[in-house]
Amino acid sequence: MQDRGQEFKDAFEKHSDELFRHASLRLSNRERALDLTQECFLKAWEYLRKGEVIREYRPFLYRTLNNLIIDEYRKRKAVSLDAMLEETENTQALEGNLLRDEADVFEEVATKYEGKRALEVVSQLPEHYRAVIIMRYVDGLSPSEIAECIDESENAVSVRLHRGVRKLRDLLASPTHI
């Protein structure tokens, strides 16, 4: 248990700031973000105390935090987040222009419209887009890590990233944000 304790401490020191930043951007409430970040680490510690093993802390912690954030949204809204996540569009094969590297598209948008403003506008995106965009471009998680965190396929994450970036570009280009 001593080694696990040290691993946990190292994971806390390494990931607590980025998890807090992630929660702050998704919740827009600093105090609640801090509470959920702490709760995330408490749940991880309880998991370890039960004798379970955490192979990779970063995806495990993001998945735990993501679940806590989803629970937070469910508490706040009468409509279930699950219903919001169901998209009416079916996930078709990526079109030719969708095959561009989404990081390049996001960088282009962020550069064109100033990164700070882009992050402010991200908060206006629907939660299911905002979450993956923050995980990818702010937290630096790969699509496969995001897929593991939110328990979806890597393809679904890539499609959601593309659609979220497209919506972000549209929001930034609208006359109300110029």
C-alpha positions in Angstrom: 0.0 0.0 0.0 3.0 2.3 0.6 3.9 2.2 -3.2 0.3 2.9 -4.1 0.2 5.8 -1.7 3.3 7.3 -3.3 1.9 6.7 -6.8 -1.4 8.4 -5.7 0.5 11.4 -4.3 2.6 11.7 -7.4 -0.6 11.5 -9.5 -2.2 14.2 -7.4 0.8 16.5 -7.8 1.0 15.9 -11.5 -2.7 16.0 -12.5 -4.6 18.1 -9.9 -4.1 21.5 -11.6 -5.1 20.2 -15.0 -8.2 18.4 -13.6 -9.2 21.6 -11.8 -8.8 23.7 -14.9 -10.8 21.2 -16.9 -13.6 21.2 -14.3 -13.5 25.0 -14.1 -14.0 25.4 -17.9 -16.8 22.9 -18.0 -18.7 24.2 -15.0 -18.0 27.9 -15.0 -18.1 27.8 -11.2 -14.7 27.8 -9.5 -15.8 26.6 -6.1 -17.8 23.7 -7.5 -14.9 22.8 -9.8 -12.6 22.6 -6.8 -15.1 20.5 -4.9 -15.5 18.0 -7.8 -11.7 17.9 -8.3 -11.3 17.0 -4.7 -14.1 14.5 -4.9 -12.4 12.9 -7.9 -9.3 12.2 -5.9 -11.3 11.0 -3.0 -13.0 8.4 -5.2 -9.6 7.4 -6.7 -8.2 6.9 -3.1 -11.3 4.9 -2.1 -10.9 2.7 -5.2 -7.3 2.0 -4.2 -8.2 1.3 -0.6 -10.5 -1.5 -1.9 -7.5 -3.2 -3.3 -8.1 -2.2 -6.9 -5.3 -1.1 -9.2 -5.1 2.0 -11.3 -2.9 1.3 -14.3 -2.9 4.8 -15.8 -3.9 7.6 -13.5 -4.6 10.4 -16.0 -7.4 8.6 -18.0 -8.8 7.1 -14.8 -9.0 10.5 -13.1 -10.5 12.2 -16.2 -13.1 9.6 -16.4 -14.0 9.9 -12.8 -14.1 13.7 -13.0 -16.2 13.5 -16.2 -18.7 11.2 -14.4 -18.9 13.7 -11.5 -19.5 16.6 -13.9 -22.2 14.6 -15.6 -23.8 14.0 -12.2 -23.6 17.7 -11.5 -25.4 18.6 -14.7 -28.1 16.0 -14.0 -28.6 17.6 -10.6 -28.9 21.1 -12.1 -31.2 20.3 -15.0 -34.5 18.5 -15.1 -33.6 17.2 -18.5 -31.2 14.3 -18.4 -27.8 14.9 -19.9 -28.1 11.5 -21.6 -31.0 12.9 -23.7 -28.9 15.9 -24.6 -26.1 13.6 -25.7 -28.4 11.8 -28.1 -27.9 13.5 -31.4 -30.5 13.4 -34.1 -27.8 13.4 -36.8 -26.4 9.9 -37.5 -22.7 9.6 -37.5 -21.8 9.3 -41.2 -18.4 8.7 -42.6 -16.2 11.7 -42.5 -16.4 13.9 -45.5 -13.2 14.9 -47.3 -12.8 18.2 -45.5 -13.4 16.5 -42.2 -10.2 14.5 -42.6 -8.1 17.6 -41.9 -6.3 17.4 -38.6 -8.7 19.0 -36.1 -5.8 20.5 -34.1 -4.9 22.5 -37.2 -8.5 23.7 -37.5 -8.7 24.7 -33.8 -5.3 26.4 -34.0 -6.5 28.3 -37.0 -9.7 29.4 -35.3 -7.9 30.3 -32.0 -5.2 32.3 -33.9 -7.7 34.1 -36.1 -10.1 35.0 -33.2 -7.6 35.3 -30.3 -7.3 32.3 -28.0 -8.9 34.0 -25.0 -12.1 34.9 -26.9 -12.2 31.4 -28.4 -12.2 29.9 -24.9 -14.9 32.3 -23.8 -17.1 31.3 -26.7 -16.4 27.6 -25.9 -18.6 28.0 -22.9 -21.6 28.7 -25.2 -21.2 25.3 -26.9 -23.5 22.4 -25.9 -21.9 20.4 -23.1 -21.1 17.3 -25.2 -19.0 19.4 -27.6 -17.5 21.6 -24.9 -16.3 18.6 -22.9 -14.4 17.0 -25.8 -12.9 20.3 -27.0 -11.6 21.1 -23.6 -10.2 17.6 -23.1 -8.5 17.8 -26.5 -7.3 21.3 -26.9 -6.9 22.6 -23.3 -6.0 19.4 -21.5 -4.1 17.9 -24.3 -5.7 14.4 -24.2 -5.6 12.3 -27.4 -8.9 11.2 -29.0 -8.2 7.7 -27.7 -7.8 9.0 -24.1 -10.9 11.0 -24.4 -12.8 8.0 -25.7 -11.7 6.0 -22.7 -12.7 8.9 -20.4 -16.2 9.2 -21.8 -16.7 5.6 -22.7 -17.3 6.1 -26.4 -15.5 5.0 -29.5 -12.5 6.9 -30.8 -14.4 7.5 -34.0 -17.4 9.0 -32.1 -15.0 11.3 -30.3 -13.4 12.4 -33.6 -16.7 13.2 -35.1 -17.8 15.1 -32.0 -14.5 17.1 -32.0 -15.0 18.0 -35.6 -18.6 19.1 -35.1 -17.7 21.0 -32.0 -14.9 22.9 -33.7 -17.3 23.7 -36.6 -19.9 25.1 -34.2 -17.2 27.0 -32.4 -16.0 28.5 -35.8 -19.7 29.4 -36.6 -20.1 31.1 -33.2 -16.9 33.1 -33.6 -17.8 34.1 -37.1 -21.3 35.3 -36.2 -21.8 39.1 -36.0 -22.6 39.0 -32.3 -19.1 37.8 -31.5 -17.0 39.9 -33.8 
